[in-house]
């Protein structure tokens, strides 16, 4: 088993042009975060994730976060977000040139001040994961007026440029909190914030794409009603699309064919179909067609 296993053939590809496997609700699976990241070329369905998700809950009287799907904040030391971030920081220091890891953090509630949250949360990430290990969202601006314009004109960094980095994206239903995060000194922010399509239907896309949300998140219903929406979004090659709860082989293949970038599943170890390819990253389907 190895860690930084993506071949040189993909290293010049932009991050938004790639697909990779991710674990959904990563704290709830058998096996640690590190085991979920391990790549086994002989059994690529066992782990091989390059994306993780942590759901967090906050208490009302102080700045702290525990990792859980919902309910009240837990004081248990092993439930703290810092506990999980520390595991990733140690792993990253041991494998300094590892493949980039995308970490979705799902805000399950939004206690305390929205205005203070951005700086407090970035400081927390910097302390427990390390600012030097994170690709700051603000670093993509390059003097452009917003992130969407920046990635459209300048593109995303390549896989090679992202070695040893974490890409952190705030997700979930706390729209006011993420709006405040994006509106508060974006050039200095560490995290991206996604646009939640929820259960994606053909009419799910906004009339005008939000200027600072370059990640999209959706739940693929078995009805396949999402295919047109994601197809339209995939034509905008510089946005990054995550599907979550992809837990059967038919939907997994449909998401791969649609060019979904981040395929988040609960089937992290168990099923042979939950594999992205012969390597941890492959080119998105639509990108392959365009290059043909």
C-alpha positions in Angstrom: 0.0 0.0 0.0 1.3 3.5 -0.9 0.2 7.1 -0.3 1.3 9.4 -3.2 0.4 6.9 -6.0 -0.8 9.1 -8.8 1.5 8.7 -11.8 3.3 11.5 -13.6 0.9 11.2 -16.5 -1.8 13.1 -14.5 0.5 15.6 -12.7 0.0 18.4 -15.2 -3.8 18.1 -15.1 -5.7 20.9 -13.4 -7.5 19.9 -10.2 -10.9 20.7 -11.8 -10.3 18.3 -14.7 -9.9 15.2 -12.4 -12.1 12.7 -10.7 -11.4 10.9 -7.4 -13.1 8.8 -4.8 -14.1 10.3 -1.4 -15.6 8.9 1.7 -19.0 10.3 2.9 -19.2 10.9 6.6 -15.6 9.8 7.0 -15.7 9.5 10.8 -18.5 6.9 10.7 -16.7 4.2 8.8 -14.7 1.2 10.0 -11.1 2.2 9.6 -9.4 5.5 10.4 -9.1 8.5 8.2 -5.6 7.3 7.3 -6.8 3.9 6.3 -9.3 5.5 4.0 -6.5 7.4 2.3 -4.4 4.3 1.6 -4.0 3.2 -2.0 -3.7 -0.5 -2.7 -3.1 -1.1 -6.5 -4.1 -4.7 -6.1 -7.4 -3.8 -4.3 -8.1 -0.2 -5.4 -11.7 -0.4 -4.0 -10.3 -0.7 -0.4 -9.8 2.9 0.6 -8.0 4.8 -2.1 -9.9 8.0 -1.1 -8.5 11.4 -2.0 -11.5 13.2 -0.3 -12.9 13.1 3.2 -15.9 14.6 5.0 -16.2 15.7 8.6 -19.6 16.9 10.0 -19.2 19.4 12.9 -21.4 20.7 15.7 -20.6 23.8 17.7 -21.6 24.8 21.3 -23.4 28.1 22.0 -20.9 29.6 24.4 -17.5 29.1 23.0 -15.6 28.5 19.8 -15.2 24.7 19.6 -16.4 21.9 17.3 -17.0 18.2 17.7 -17.3 15.8 14.8 -20.7 14.1 14.6 -23.7 14.1 12.3 -26.0 16.2 14.5 -27.3 16.7 18.0 -25.6 18.5 20.8 -21.9 19.3 20.9 -19.7 16.6 22.6 -16.9 17.5 25.0 -15.2 14.1 24.5 -11.5 14.7 23.4 -11.7 12.1 20.7 -14.8 13.8 19.2 -13.1 17.1 18.7 -12.4 18.4 15.2 -8.9 19.1 16.4 -8.4 15.4 17.1 -9.2 14.5 13.4 -7.1 17.4 12.0 -4.2 16.4 14.1 -4.3 12.9 12.6 -4.2 14.4 9.1 -1.3 16.8 10.1 0.8 13.9 11.4 0.1 11.8 8.3 0.9 14.8 6.0 4.2 15.4 7.8 5.2 11.8 7.3 4.3 11.8 3.6 5.2 15.4 2.6 4.7 14.9 -1.1 1.3 13.2 -0.8 -1.5 13.6 -3.3 -3.8 16.6 -2.6 -6.6 15.7 -0.2 -10.0 17.5 -0.4 -11.6 17.9 3.0 -15.3 18.8 3.1 -16.4 20.2 6.5 -20.2 20.1 6.9 -21.4 22.8 9.3 -24.4 21.2 11.1 -25.1 24.3 13.1 -23.9 27.9 13.3 -23.7 29.2 16.9 -22.2 32.5 17.8 -21.3 35.4 15.6 -21.3 34.9 11.8 -19.0 37.9 11.5 -16.4 36.5 13.9 -16.5 32.9 12.5 -14.2 33.3 9.5 -11.1 34.5 11.4 -11.7 32.2 14.3 -12.3 29.1 12.1 -9.3 29.8 9.9 -7.1 30.3 13.0 -8.4 26.9 14.3 -7.5 25.2 11.0 -4.1 26.8 10.9 -3.4 25.7 14.5 -4.5 22.1 14.2 -3.9 21.2 10.5 -1.3 23.8 9.6 -1.8 26.8 7.3 1.1 25.8 5.1 -0.6 22.5 4.4 -3.8 24.2 3.1 -4.4 25.6 -0.3 -5.9 29.0 0.7 -9.0 29.8 -1.3 -7.9 33.4 -1.4 -4.7 32.4 -3.2 -6.6 31.7 -6.3 -7.9 35.2 -6.7 -4.7 36.6 -8.3 -6.1 40.1 -8.3 -9.4 39.0 -10.0 -12.7 40.3 -8.6 -14.0 36.9 -7.6 -13.1 33.2 -7.5 -15.3 32.2 -10.5 -13.6 34.8 -12.7 -10.2 33.7 -11.3 -10.5 30.0 -12.1 -12.1 30.7 -15.4 -9.2 32.9 -16.6 -6.3 31.4 -14.7 -7.5 27.9 -14.0 -6.9 25.7 -11.0 -3.4 24.6 -9.9 -2.2 21.3 -11.3 -2.0 18.1 -9.3 1.8 18.6 -9.2 1.4 22.1 -7.7 -1.0 20.7 -5.1 1.3 17.9 -3.8 1.3 17.9 0.0 -1.8 20.2 0.3 -5.3 20.0 1.6 -8.2 21.7 -0.1 -10.8 22.6 2.5 -14.4 23.3 1.5 -17.2 24.3 3.9 -20.5 22.6 3.0 -23.9 22.0 4.4 -27.1 24.1 4.9 -25.6 27.0 6.8 -25.9 29.5 4.0 -25.7 32.7 6.1 -22.6 31.5 7.8 -20.8 30.7 4.5 -22.0 33.9 3.0 -20.4 35.8 5.9 -17.2 33.7 5.4 -17.0 34.6 1.8 -17.8 38.3 2.4 -15.1 38.7 5.1 -11.7 39.3 3.6 -11.9 36.6 1.0 -8.3 37.2 -0.1 -7.2 36.0 3.4 -9.6 33.0 3.7 -8.4 29.4 3.8 -11.6 27.6 2.9 -13.8 27.4 -0.1 -17.6 27.3 0.3 -19.8 25.2 -2.0 -23.1 25.8 -3.6 -25.6 23.2 -2.4 -27.8 21.8 -5.2 -29.4 19.4 -2.7 -31.4 16.8 -4.6 -30.4 18.1 -8.1 -33.1 18.4 -10.8 -32.9 19.9 -14.2 -33.9 23.3 -12.8 -31.5 23.3 -9.9 -28.8 25.6 -11.3 -29.2 29.3 -10.4 -29.8 31.7 -13.3 -26.4 33.3 -12.5 -23.6 31.3 -11.0 -22.5 32.7 -7.6 -19.2 34.5 -8.0 -17.3 33.0 -5.1 -18.6 29.4 -5.0 -16.6 27.3 -7.3 -17.5 24.0 -5.6 -21.0 22.4 -6.2 -22.6 19.7 -4.0 -25.5 17.5 -4.9 -27.3 14.2 -4.0 -27.9 12.0 -7.0 -31.4 10.6 -6.7 -32.0 7.2 -8.4 -34.5 8.9 -10.8 -31.5 10.3 -12.8 -33.2 13.7 -12.8 -29.8 15.2 -11.9 -28.0 14.2 -15.1 -29.0 17.2 -17.2 -28.2 19.7 -14.3 -24.7 18.1 -13.7 -24.1 17.9 -17.5 -24.8 21.6 -17.9 -22.6 22.4 -14.9 -19.8 20.1 -16.2 -19.6 22.2 -19.4 -18.2 24.9 -17.1 -14.9 23.0 -16.7 -13.4 25.2 -14.0 -16.0 24.4 -11.3 -15.6 21.3 -9.1 -18.7 19.0 -8.6 -19.2 16.7 -5.6 -21.8 14.0 -5.4 -22.5 12.4 -2.0 -24.2 9.2 -0.9 -23.2 7.4 -4.1 -23.9 4.0 -2.7 -24.8 1.7 -5.6 -22.9 0.7 -8.7 -25.3 2.1 -11.1 -25.2 5.6 -9.6 -21.5 5.4 -9.2 -21.0 4.7 -12.9 -23.5 7.4 -13.9 -21.6 9.9 -11.8 -18.3 8.9 -13.4 -19.8 9.2 -16.8 -21.3 12.6 -16.0 -17.8 13.9 -15.1 -18.5 14.4 -11.4 -15.2 15.3 -9.8 -15.7 14.1 -6.2 -17.5 10.8 -5.8 -18.3 10.5 -2.1 -19.5 7.1 -1.0 -20.2 5.1 2.2 -18.8 2.1 0.4 -15.2 2.9 1.3 -13.8 -0.6 1.7 -16.5 -3.2 0.9 -17.5 -3.2 -2.7 -15.4 -3.8 -5.9 -17.3 -1.2 -8.0 -16.4 1.7 -5.7 -13.1 2.5 -7.5 -12.3 5.5 -9.7 -9.7 3.7 -11.9 -6.2 2.3 -11.9 -5.0 5.3 -10.0 -6.4 7.6 -7.2 -7.0 10.4 -9.8 -8.3 10.0 -13.3 -9.4 12.6 -15.9 -13.1 13.5 -15.8 -15.1 11.8 -18.5 -16.0 15.0 -20.3 -12.4 16.1 -20.3 -11.4 12.9 -21.9 -14.0 13.4 -24.7 -12.8 17.0 -25.2 -9.2 15.9 -25.6 -10.0 13.1 -28.0 
